[in-house]
């Protein structure tokens, strides 16, 4: 498997409104899982990610999904984004 370069900035080319919201929450630098997975997801690649609790997995899949929603809302002719999120427990599905 090819090694993927870790992104050092949370920007990733996402919508300015998303960046503003991230900065308001104090998020300026991605966690290691985010730095590797988010660019791949934004490229449309399938990703299976695993990290310890509190390492930013939720934002890892939500940020690209929100980016796609912002893109789709700008161009209504495109199909809505698809996401399949598998979690091991009911409690995690309620987050």
C-alpha positions in Angstrom: 0.0 0.0 0.0 1.3 3.4 -0.9 2.1 5.7 2.0 -0.1 8.7 2.3 1.3 12.0 3.3 -0.1 13.5 6.5 -1.8 16.9 5.9 -0.6 19.5 8.4 -3.5 21.9 8.0 -7.2 21.3 8.7 -8.1 23.3 5.5 -8.0 20.4 3.0 -9.7 22.7 0.5 -13.1 22.6 2.3 -15.8 25.2 2.2 -15.0 28.5 4.0 -18.0 28.2 6.2 -16.8 24.8 7.5 -13.4 26.2 8.1 -14.8 29.1 10.1 -16.9 26.7 12.2 -13.8 24.6 12.8 -11.7 27.5 13.8 -14.5 28.8 16.2 -14.3 25.4 17.9 -10.5 25.7 18.2 -9.7 23.1 15.5 -6.8 24.3 13.4 -4.6 21.2 13.0 -5.9 17.7 12.1 -5.3 14.7 14.2 -3.2 12.0 12.6 -6.3 10.0 11.5 -7.8 13.2 10.0 -4.7 14.2 8.2 -4.5 10.9 6.4 -8.2 10.0 5.9 -9.9 13.3 5.1 -8.0 14.0 1.9 -8.6 10.4 0.7 -12.3 10.7 1.4 -12.5 14.0 -0.4 -10.9 12.3 -3.4 -13.8 9.9 -3.4 -11.8 6.9 -2.1 -13.3 4.4 0.3 -11.6 4.5 3.7 -11.6 2.2 6.7 -10.2 4.1 9.6 -9.4 3.0 13.1 -8.1 5.1 16.0 -8.4 5.3 19.8 -11.3 7.1 21.4 -10.9 10.9 21.2 -8.7 10.9 18.2 -11.2 12.6 15.9 -12.8 9.8 13.9 -16.2 11.4 13.9 -14.9 14.6 12.3 -12.9 12.5 9.9 -16.0 11.2 8.2 -18.3 14.2 8.9 -16.1 16.9 7.4 -16.0 15.4 4.0 -19.7 14.5 4.1 -20.5 18.1 5.0 -18.2 19.4 2.3 -20.1 17.2 -0.2 -23.4 18.6 1.1 -22.2 22.2 0.6 -21.1 21.3 -2.9 -24.4 19.5 -3.8 -26.5 22.4 -2.5 -24.6 24.7 -4.9 -25.4 22.4 -7.8 -28.8 20.8 -7.4 -28.3 18.6 -10.5 -25.7 16.4 -8.7 -26.8 13.4 -6.7 -26.7 13.7 -2.9 -23.6 12.3 -1.2 -23.7 8.7 0.1 -22.1 7.6 3.3 -22.1 4.3 5.1 -20.9 4.5 8.7 -20.5 1.3 10.6 -20.2 1.5 14.4 -19.8 -1.4 16.9 -22.3 -0.3 19.5 -25.7 1.3 19.7 -24.3 4.0 22.0 -21.8 5.1 19.3 -24.6 5.3 16.7 -26.3 7.9 18.9 -23.5 10.4 18.7 
